[in-house]
Amino acid sequence: MALAPKQLYQGKPTGTAASILVTTTGKKMVVTSIWLAENAGAVNDVFLYHDADGTTYDATTFLGKWPLAANEVKIIDGVSIALDSTSGNLACKLTTTLQVTVTLYGYEIT
């Protein structure tokens, strides 16, 4: 077993409904750092969810809320989110449809 450090995801969630950021599709991964960048010049809140075995995004899978000011970047380090099921997901939603770039770094276990 080897740990390969890599960027696991980078993209823009689609808005106020939860969007899947990472789905394991048979891979095993550990997210260790989450970068949030507001790039629309407006206030936005980012909500993150982790469902280890499905696609439920509510209070039972809620990880936290991170408010972002206009053009702000937040780095959430020191996390350890295991994605090791064929049906597990990490998802995100925003309070507005404005753009936030989400980048996940961590390890793929090979």
N, C-alpha and C positions, 0 to 999 in steps of 0.2 A: 504494500500500500504506500502510495506517495501523495504528498500534498503539493499541488501546483498553484502558486499564487497567481491570481488573474483578476481582471475586471469581469464580473459576473453579469452585469447589466448596465446599460446606459440608454435612457430614453425619456420621453415625456408622457406621463399618465394622461389619460383622455379627459379627465375632469372630475365632476362631482360624484360619479359612480365608481366603485372600486375597480381598479384595473390590475390585472395580474402583471407583476414585474418579472418574477422568476418562477418558473415551474420546473421541477426537477427532471422530468422525462427520463427517468432511469439513472440520472447522474446523482452523485452525492456531493454536496457543497456546504460550506460554512461561510456565512456572511460575517465579516469582521469590521467593516466600515461602510457607512452610508453617507453619501454627499447629497445635499439638497441645494439647488440653485434656482432662485426665483429670477426669471429673466424677462418678465413682461412689465416691470416697473410698477407693480401693485402688491398690496398685502395679500398673502395667501396662507392658509393652514394646510399642513401635510399630515395625513393620518396613515399610519402603517399597520398592517395586519399580517399575521402568520397563521395559516391553517395547515397543520402538519399532515393532514390526510384528506383535504377536500377544498371547497371553495366557499366557505362560510366567512363573511366579513362583517362581524358585529362585535358586541361587548365580549364575547367568549374568545375571540382571536385578536383583539385589539392590543397593539404593542405600545402605542403612544401617539401624541399629537405634537407637532413641531410648528410653531408660528414662524413665518418668514416675512420680514419687511421687504419693501421694494428693492430689488437687485441684491438681496442678501444671499450669502452662502453659509450653510450650516454643515458642519462635519460631525457625525455621530460615530465616535470611535469606541472601541472596547466592547463591542457587542459580539455575541456568539450565537448566531441563529443557524441551527442545523436544518438543512434541507436534504432529507435522505429517504424520502418516500416517493413512490412513483406517482402519487397524487397530491403531494404537498405543494403549497404555493406561498409566495410573499406578494402582498398586494398593497396598493396605495390609492388614496382618493384625496381630492383637494376640495377646499370650500368654494372655489370659483373655477371657471373653465380656463383661466389664464395659465400661462405656461410655467411649469417648474421642471427642471431637468433633475432626474434622479440617477445617481450612479452608485452601484454596489461593487465593493471590492471584497475579496476573500480568497478562499481556497476551493479548488475542485479536488476531490479525493479520487485518485485513479489507482 
